[in-house]
Amino acid sequence: MGLGNLTVKKGIVAVPQEFRQFKYFAAVVWALGLWLFHYHRETLQPSLQASLTYLLLDSNKWTDLRTLLWH
């Protein structure tokens, strides 16, 4: 996004009239990130690895009410 904003600011690219393409771009980037997480986890930043591990793997497991609600 930052690179896109910079190209508009410098006048290299005209201001887009609609942002319909952004949702497709975001979906592709998210899909690539998930693919990397599943097949090449070591290539991702440690914080992203930890977040995705919690969201995709650990969030389905809980041992008591404390881990369900607090962590």
PABA-990429 format. One record per atom (N, C-alpha, C): residue number from 1; atom name; y, x, z. Coordinates in pm, whole numbers, plus 32768, in hexadecimal, padded with zeros to 4 digits. Last residue first. Layout:
BEGIN
<node><i>NUM</i><at>CA</at><north>Y</north><east>X</east><up>Z</up></node>
...
//
This chain:
BEGIN
<node><i>71</i><at>N</at><north>79AC</north><east>7D5D</east><up>8AA2</up></node>
<node><i>71</i><at>CA</at><north>79A3</north><east>7DD1</east><up>8A49</up></node>
<node><i>71</i><at>C</at><north>7999</north><east>7D9F</east><up>89BD</up></node>
<node><i>70</i><at>N</at><north>79C3</north><east>7C57</east><up>8B15</up></node>
<node><i>70</i><at>CA</at><north>7A20</north><east>7CC3</east><up>8B35</up></node>
<node><i>70</i><at>C</at><north>7A1D</north><east>7D32</east><up>8ACE</up></node>
<node><i>69</i><at>N</at><north>78FE</north><east>7B9E</east><up>8ABE</up></node>
<node><i>69</i><at>CA</at><north>798A</north><east>7B79</east><up>8AC2</up></node>
<node><i>69</i><at>C</at><north>79EA</north><east>7BEF</east><up>8ACF</up></node>
<node><i>68</i><at>N</at><north>7804</north><east>7C28</east><up>8AB5</up></node>
<node><i>68</i><at>CA</at><north>7828</north><east>7BC5</east><up>8A4F</up></node>
<node><i>68</i><at>C</at><north>78BD</north><east>7BAD</east><up>8A4C</up></node>
<node><i>67</i><at>N</at><north>77FF</north><east>7CC3</east><up>8B95</up></node>
<node><i>67</i><at>CA</at><north>7804</north><east>7D08</east><up>8B13</up></node>
<node><i>67</i><at>C</at><north>7825</north><east>7CA5</east><up>8AA3</up></node>
<node><i>66</i><at>N</at><north>77FC</north><east>7BF0</east><up>8C56</up></node>
<node><i>66</i><at>CA</at><north>7865</north><east>7C55</east><up>8C56</up></node>
<node><i>66</i><at>C</at><north>786E</north><east>7C9A</east><up>8BCE</up></node>
<node><i>65</i><at>N</at><north>7710</north><east>7B60</east><up>8C2D</up></node>
<node><i>65</i><at>CA</at><north>7790</north><east>7B20</east><up>8C0F</up></node>
<node><i>65</i><at>C</at><north>7802</north><east>7B85</east><up>8C08</up></node>
<node><i>64</i><at>N</at><north>7628</north><east>7C4E</east><up>8B9C</up></node>
<node><i>64</i><at>CA</at><north>7653</north><east>7BEF</east><up>8C02</up></node>
<node><i>64</i><at>C</at><north>76DC</north><east>7BB7</east><up>8BDB</up></node>
<node><i>63</i><at>N</at><north>75E5</north><east>7CCC</east><up>8AB1</up></node>
<node><i>63</i><at>CA</at><north>7582</north><east>7CC6</east><up>8B1C</up></node>
<node><i>63</i><at>C</at><north>75A8</north><east>7C64</east><up>8B8A</up></node>
<node><i>62</i><at>N</at><north>75F5</north><east>7CAC</east><up>8952</up></node>
<node><i>62</i><at>CA</at><north>7636</north><east>7CAA</east><up>89D4</up></node>
<node><i>62</i><at>C</at><north>75CD</north><east>7C94</east><up>8A3E</up></node>
<node><i>61</i><at>N</at><north>7624</north><east>7CDC</east><up>87FC</up></node>
<node><i>61</i><at>CA</at><north>75D2</north><east>7CFA</east><up>8871</up></node>
<node><i>61</i><at>C</at><north>7626</north><east>7CF2</east><up>88EF</up></node>
<node><i>60</i><at>N</at><north>76CC</north><east>7CC3</east><up>872B</up></node>
<node><i>60</i><at>CA</at><north>7661</north><east>7C60</east><up>8734</up></node>
<node><i>60</i><at>C</at><north>7609</north><east>7C73</east><up>87AE</up></node>
<node><i>59</i><at>N</at><north>7772</north><east>7D9C</east><up>8730</up></node>
<node><i>59</i><at>CA</at><north>77AA</north><east>7D1B</east><up>8759</up></node>
<node><i>59</i><at>C</at><north>7740</north><east>7CAE</east><up>8763</up></node>
<node><i>58</i><at>N</at><north>76FF</north><east>7E85</east><up>86CC</up></node>
<node><i>58</i><at>CA</at><north>76F8</north><east>7E6A</east><up>875B</up></node>
<node><i>58</i><at>C</at><north>7727</north><east>7DE0</east><up>8784</up></node>
<node><i>57</i><at>N</at><north>7723</north><east>7E76</east><up>85AD</up></node>
<node><i>57</i><at>CA</at><north>76A1</north><east>7E8F</east><up>85EB</up></node>
<node><i>57</i><at>C</at><north>769B</north><east>7E60</east><up>867C</up></node>
<node><i>56</i><at>N</at><north>7826</north><east>7E32</east><up>8559</up></node>
<node><i>56</i><at>CA</at><north>77B3</north><east>7E0E</east><up>8507</up></node>
<node><i>56</i><at>C</at><north>772C</north><east>7E1D</east><up>854D</up></node>
<node><i>55</i><at>N</at><north>78E1</north><east>7E7E</east><up>8623</up></node>
<node><i>55</i><at>CA</at><north>78EA</north><east>7DFD</east><up>85DF</up></node>
<node><i>55</i><at>C</at><north>7869</north><east>7DD4</east><up>859A</up></node>
<node><i>54</i><at>N</at><north>7889</north><east>7F7F</east><up>8678</up></node>
<node><i>54</i><at>CA</at><north>789A</north><east>7F11</east><up>86D8</up></node>
<node><i>54</i><at>C</at><north>7897</north><east>7E89</east><up>8691</up></node>
<node><i>53</i><at>N</at><north>7889</north><east>8005</east><up>8584</up></node>
<node><i>53</i><at>CA</at><north>780F</north><east>7FFF</east><up>85D3</up></node>
<node><i>53</i><at>C</at><north>7817</north><east>7F8C</east><up>8636</up></node>
<node><i>52</i><at>N</at><north>7995</north><east>7FEF</east><up>853F</up></node>
<node><i>52</i><at>CA</at><north>7931</north><east>7FA9</east><up>84EF</up></node>
<node><i>52</i><at>C</at><north>78AB</north><east>7FA0</east><up>8537</up></node>
<node><i>51</i><at>N</at><north>7A06</north><east>8091</east><up>860A</up></node>
<node><i>51</i><at>CA</at><north>7A2D</north><east>8005</east><up>85FA</up></node>
<node><i>51</i><at>C</at><north>79C4</north><east>7FB6</east><up>85AD</up></node>
<node><i>50</i><at>N</at><north>7989</north><east>818A</east><up>85DC</up></node>
<node><i>50</i><at>CA</at><north>7979</north><east>8145</east><up>865D</up></node>
<node><i>50</i><at>C</at><north>799B</north><east>80B1</east><up>8650</up></node>
<node><i>49</i><at>N</at><north>79E3</north><east>81C3</east><up>84D7</up></node>
<node><i>49</i><at>CA</at><north>7954</north><east>81BA</east><up>84F4</up></node>
<node><i>49</i><at>C</at><north>793D</north><east>816A</east><up>8574</up></node>
<node><i>48</i><at>N</at><north>7AF3</north><east>81D3</east><up>8508</up></node>
<node><i>48</i><at>CA</at><north>7AC1</north><east>8168</east><up>84B2</up></node>
<node><i>48</i><at>C</at><north>7A2B</north><east>8156</east><up>84C7</up></node>
<node><i>47</i><at>N</at><north>7AF6</north><east>82B7</east><up>85A8</up></node>
<node><i>47</i><at>CA</at><north>7B27</north><east>8238</east><up>85DF</up></node>
<node><i>47</i><at>C</at><north>7AF8</north><east>81C2</east><up>858B</up></node>
<node><i>46</i><at>N</at><north>7A8D</north><east>8381</east><up>84FA</up></node>
<node><i>46</i><at>CA</at><north>7A45</north><east>8357</east><up>8573</up></node>
<node><i>46</i><at>C</at><north>7A75</north><east>82D1</east><up>85AC</up></node>
<node><i>45</i><at>N</at><north>7A96</north><east>8333</east><up>839D</up></node>
<node><i>45</i><at>CA</at><north>7ADA</north><east>8365</east><up>8414</up></node>
<node><i>45</i><at>C</at><north>7A92</north><east>8331</east><up>8490</up></node>
<node><i>44</i><at>N</at><north>796D</north><east>8362</east><up>82D3</up></node>
<node><i>44</i><at>CA</at><north>79DD</north><east>8313</east><up>8307</up></node>
<node><i>44</i><at>C</at><north>7A1A</north><east>8354</east><up>8382</up></node>
<node><i>43</i><at>N</at><north>7890</north><east>83F6</east><up>829B</up></node>
<node><i>43</i><at>CA</at><north>7907</north><east>8412</east><up>824C</up></node>
<node><i>43</i><at>C</at><north>7982</north><east>83C6</east><up>827E</up></node>
<node><i>42</i><at>N</at><north>77BA</north><east>8398</east><up>832E</up></node>
<node><i>42</i><at>CA</at><north>77FA</north><east>8414</east><up>835B</up></node>
<node><i>42</i><at>C</at><north>787A</north><east>8435</east><up>830E</up></node>
<node><i>41</i><at>N</at><north>7752</north><east>82BD</east><up>829F</up></node>
<node><i>41</i><at>CA</at><north>77A6</north><east>82A7</east><up>8314</up></node>
<node><i>41</i><at>C</at><north>77F5</north><east>8323</east><up>833E</up></node>
<node><i>40</i><at>N</at><north>76E9</north><east>8267</east><up>81A2</up></node>
<node><i>40</i><at>CA</at><north>7722</north><east>82EC</east><up>81B7</up></node>
<node><i>40</i><at>C</at><north>7783</north><east>82E9</east><up>822D</up></node>
<node><i>39</i><at>N</at><north>7686</north><east>8160</east><up>81AC</up></node>
<node><i>39</i><at>CA</at><north>763A</north><east>81C7</east><up>8167</up></node>
<node><i>39</i><at>C</at><north>766B</north><east>8256</east><up>817F</up></node>
<node><i>38</i><at>N</at><north>772D</north><east>80B8</east><up>8247</up></node>
<node><i>38</i><at>CA</at><north>769C</north><east>80A4</east><up>8247</up></node>
<node><i>38</i><at>C</at><north>7650</north><east>811B</east><up>820E</up></node>
<node><i>37</i><at>N</at><north>782F</north><east>8119</east><up>8218</up></node>
<node><i>37</i><at>CA</at><north>77FD</north><east>810E</east><up>82A0</up></node>
<node><i>37</i><at>C</at><north>7765</north><east>8104</east><up>82A3</up></node>
<node><i>36</i><at>N</at><north>7846</north><east>80FF</east><up>8102</up></node>
<node><i>36</i><at>CA</at><north>7847</north><east>8184</east><up>813F</up></node>
<node><i>36</i><at>C</at><north>780E</north><east>8180</east><up>81CC</up></node>
<node><i>35</i><at>N</at><north>7847</north><east>7FE7</east><up>80FA</up></node>
<node><i>35</i><at>CA</at><north>77DD</north><east>8032</east><up>80B6</up></node>
<node><i>35</i><at>C</at><north>77D3</north><east>80BF</east><up>80F0</up></node>
<node><i>34</i><at>N</at><north>7935</north><east>7FB3</east><up>817F</up></node>
<node><i>34</i><at>CA</at><north>78B7</north><east>7F85</east><up>81B8</up></node>
<node><i>34</i><at>C</at><north>7840</north><east>7FCD</east><up>817A</up></node>
<node><i>33</i><at>N</at><north>79EB</north><east>8029</east><up>80C9</up></node>
<node><i>33</i><at>CA</at><north>79E3</north><east>8057</east><up>8153</up></node>
<node><i>33</i><at>C</at><north>7960</north><east>802F</east><up>8196</up></node>
<node><i>32</i><at>N</at><north>79C0</north><east>7F8A</east><up>7FE8</up></node>
<node><i>32</i><at>CA</at><north>79A2</north><east>8019</east><up>7FE3</up></node>
<node><i>32</i><at>C</at><north>7996</north><east>8053</east><up>8070</up></node>
<node><i>31</i><at>N</at><north>7A1D</north><east>7E94</east><up>804C</up></node>
<node><i>31</i><at>CA</at><north>7991</north><east>7EA2</east><up>8022</up></node>
<node><i>31</i><at>C</at><north>7968</north><east>7F35</east><up>801B</up></node>
<node><i>30</i><at>N</at><north>7B2B</north><east>7ED3</east><up>8070</up></node>
<node><i>30</i><at>CA</at><north>7AD9</north><east>7EB0</east><up>80E4</up></node>
<node><i>30</i><at>C</at><north>7A45</north><east>7EBE</east><up>80C3</up></node>
<node><i>29</i><at>N</at><north>7B73</north><east>7EFF</east><up>7F64</up></node>
<node><i>29</i><at>CA</at><north>7B81</north><east>7F6B</east><up>7FC5</up></node>
<node><i>29</i><at>C</at><north>7B2B</north><east>7F4F</east><up>8040</up></node>
<node><i>28</i><at>N</at><north>7B41</north><east>7DFF</east><up>7EF9</up></node>
<node><i>28</i><at>CA</at><north>7AF8</north><east>7E73</east><up>7EC6</up></node>
<node><i>28</i><at>C</at><north>7AFF</north><east>7EE7</east><up>7F29</up></node>
<node><i>27</i><at>N</at><north>7BF7</north><east>7D63</east><up>7F8C</up></node>
<node><i>27</i><at>CA</at><north>7B68</north><east>7D46</east><up>7F93</up></node>
<node><i>27</i><at>C</at><north>7B15</north><east>7DBD</east><up>7F63</up></node>
<node><i>26</i><at>N</at><north>7CEB</north><east>7DD3</east><up>7F3B</up></node>
<node><i>26</i><at>CA</at><north>7CC3</north><east>7DDB</east><up>7FC7</up></node>
<node><i>26</i><at>C</at><north>7C2D</north><east>7DC1</east><up>7FD7</up></node>
<node><i>25</i><at>N</at><north>7CE6</north><east>7D89</east><up>7E2B</up></node>
<node><i>25</i><at>CA</at><north>7CEC</north><east>7E15</east><up>7E51</up></node>
<node><i>25</i><at>C</at><north>7CBB</north><east>7E26</east><up>7EE1</up></node>
<node><i>24</i><at>N</at><north>7CEF</north><east>7C75</east><up>7E48</up></node>
<node><i>24</i><at>CA</at><north>7C7B</north><east>7CB3</east><up>7E07</up></node>
<node><i>24</i><at>C</at><north>7C74</north><east>7D47</east><up>7E2A</up></node>
<node><i>23</i><at>N</at><north>7DE5</north><east>7C54</east><up>7EC3</up></node>
<node><i>23</i><at>CA</at><north>7D6D</north><east>7C26</east><up>7F09</up></node>
<node><i>23</i><at>C</at><north>7CEE</north><east>7C60</east><up>7ECA</up></node>
<node><i>22</i><at>N</at><north>7E95</north><east>7CBB</east><up>7E01</up></node>
<node><i>22</i><at>CA</at><north>7E82</north><east>7D01</east><up>7E7F</up></node>
<node><i>22</i><at>C</at><north>7E03</north><east>7CD5</east><up>7EC6</up></node>
<node><i>21</i><at>N</at><north>7EB4</north><east>7C10</east><up>7D2C</up></node>
<node><i>21</i><at>CA</at><north>7E5A</north><east>7C80</east><up>7D1C</up></node>
<node><i>21</i><at>C</at><north>7E3D</north><east>7CC6</east><up>7DA0</up></node>
<node><i>20</i><at>N</at><north>7F78</north><east>7B5F</east><up>7D79</up></node>
<node><i>20</i><at>CA</at><north>7EEF</north><east>7B2F</east><up>7D70</up></node>
<node><i>20</i><at>C</at><north>7E8B</north><east>7BA2</east><up>7D68</up></node>
<node><i>19</i><at>N</at><north>8088</north><east>7B7E</east><up>7DA5</up></node>
<node><i>19</i><at>CA</at><north>802D</north><east>7BDA</east><up>7DE6</up></node>
<node><i>19</i><at>C</at><north>7F9D</north><east>7BA8</east><up>7DE3</up></node>
<node><i>18</i><at>N</at><north>817C</north><east>7B79</east><up>7CA1</up></node>
<node><i>18</i><at>CA</at><north>811A</north><east>7B35</east><up>7CF5</up></node>
<node><i>18</i><at>C</at><north>80BD</north><east>7B9C</east><up>7D2F</up></node>
<node><i>17</i><at>N</at><north>822C</north><east>7C32</east><up>7C39</up></node>
<node><i>17</i><at>CA</at><north>825A</north><east>7BA8</east><up>7C4C</up></node>
<node><i>17</i><at>C</at><north>81FD</north><east>7B5A</east><up>7CA7</up></node>
<node><i>16</i><at>N</at><north>8267</north><east>7D7E</east><up>7CA7</up></node>
<node><i>16</i><at>CA</at><north>820A</north><east>7D17</east><up>7C78</up></node>
<node><i>16</i><at>C</at><north>8240</north><east>7C8C</east><up>7C96</up></node>
<node><i>15</i><at>N</at><north>8368</north><east>7E46</east><up>7C33</up></node>
<node><i>15</i><at>CA</at><north>833D</north><east>7DF4</east><up>7CA4</up></node>
<node><i>15</i><at>C</at><north>82E0</north><east>7D87</east><up>7C70</up></node>
<node><i>14</i><at>N</at><north>82F6</north><east>7F50</east><up>7B5B</up></node>
<node><i>14</i><at>CA</at><north>834B</north><east>7EDB</east><up>7B79</up></node>
<node><i>14</i><at>C</at><north>8312</north><east>7E8F</east><up>7BF0</up></node>
<node><i>13</i><at>N</at><north>82DA</north><east>80A7</east><up>7BA4</up></node>
<node><i>13</i><at>CA</at><north>8296</north><east>8029</east><up>7B89</up></node>
<node><i>13</i><at>C</at><north>82F6</north><east>7FB8</east><up>7BAD</up></node>
<node><i>12</i><at>N</at><north>839E</north><east>8161</east><up>7BD1</up></node>
<node><i>12</i><at>CA</at><north>8332</north><east>8183</east><up>7B75</up></node>
<node><i>12</i><at>C</at><north>82E9</north><east>8105</east><up>7B48</up></node>
<node><i>11</i><at>N</at><north>8460</north><east>8143</east><up>7C90</up></node>
<node><i>11</i><at>CA</at><north>8478</north><east>8108</east><up>7C0C</up></node>
<node><i>11</i><at>C</at><north>840D</north><east>812A</east><up>7BA6</up></node>
<node><i>10</i><at>N</at><north>843B</north><east>818F</east><up>7D92</up></node>
<node><i>10</i><at>CA</at><north>846A</north><east>81F6</east><up>7D36</up></node>
<node><i>10</i><at>C</at><north>8484</north><east>81C1</east><up>7CAA</up></node>
<node><i>9</i><at>N</at><north>83D2</north><east>809E</east><up>7DF8</up></node>
<node><i>9</i><at>CA</at><north>8452</north><east>80D1</east><up>7E2A</up></node>
<node><i>9</i><at>C</at><north>848F</north><east>8138</east><up>7DCC</up></node>
<node><i>8</i><at>N</at><north>82DC</north><east>8091</east><up>7D73</up></node>
<node><i>8</i><at>CA</at><north>8341</north><east>8028</east><up>7D5B</up></node>
<node><i>8</i><at>C</at><north>83CB</north><east>805B</east><up>7D84</up></node>
<node><i>7</i><at>N</at><north>8260</north><east>816F</east><up>7DE0</up></node>
<node><i>7</i><at>CA</at><north>8275</north><east>816A</east><up>7D4F</up></node>
<node><i>7</i><at>C</at><north>82DA</north><east>80FE</east><up>7D29</up></node>
<node><i>6</i><at>N</at><north>825B</north><east>8125</east><up>7EF1</up></node>
<node><i>6</i><at>CA</at><north>82AA</north><east>8198</east><up>7EC7</up></node>
<node><i>6</i><at>C</at><north>82C5</north><east>8195</east><up>7E30</up></node>
<node><i>5</i><at>N</at><north>81A8</north><east>8050</east><up>7EF0</up></node>
<node><i>5</i><at>CA</at><north>8234</north><east>8038</east><up>7F15</up></node>
<node><i>5</i><at>C</at><north>828E</north><east>80AA</east><up>7EE8</up></node>
<node><i>4</i><at>N</at><north>80BD</north><east>80DF</east><up>7EAC</up></node>
<node><i>4</i><at>CA</at><north>80F1</north><east>8076</east><up>7E55</up></node>
<node><i>4</i><at>C</at><north>8183</north><east>8057</east><up>7E71</up></node>
<node><i>3</i><at>N</at><north>80A4</north><east>8183</east><up>7F89</up></node>
<node><i>3</i><at>CA</at><north>80B7</north><east>81BF</east><up>7F06</up></node>
<node><i>3</i><at>C</at><north>80EE</north><east>8159</east><up>7EA4</up></node>
<node><i>2</i><at>N</at><north>8078</north><east>80BF</east><up>804E</up></node>
<node><i>2</i><at>CA</at><north>80EC</north><east>8117</east><up>8055</up></node>
<node><i>2</i><at>C</at><north>810B</north><east>8158</east><up>7FCF</up></node>
<node><i>1</i><at>N</at><north>7F89</north><east>8053</east><up>8000</up></node>
<node><i>1</i><at>CA</at><north>8000</north><east>8000</east><up>8000</up></node>
<node><i>1</i><at>C</at><north>807C</north><east>8056</east><up>8000</up></node>
//
